[in-house]
Amino acid sequence: MMSSDHDNHNRLYLTVWSGLLILTVVEVVLAYQTLPVALMLGLLLMLSFGKTGLILAYFMHLRYERLSLVLTIIPAVAFCIAMMFIFFPDGQRVLDLRQ
């Protein structure tokens, strides 16, 4: 029974790894296509978010965590993203001053 459970876990991780590999290949192929910038960014961001979700869920084992931990992480990530959008314009202003 133990080896069957171990085989199932190995199969799961290999499946997730294969999915990540396929998504990476799709991203590389997309990078060489001539698409409009907005479409290219949208596609690459969606693929990257999908890869991030797989990594978080399976390799960081958040799939098995309690909902309270996930609900704690989401506001922290949202706060970090909001702070980046607050500070990015200031960084651009400093770069513009150098010219």
Secondary structure by P-SEA (a helix, b strand, c coil): caaaaaaaaaaaaaaaaaaaaaaaaaaaaaaaccccaaaaaaaaaaaaaaaaaaaaacccccccccaaaaaaaaaaaaaaaaaaaaaaaaaaaaaaaac
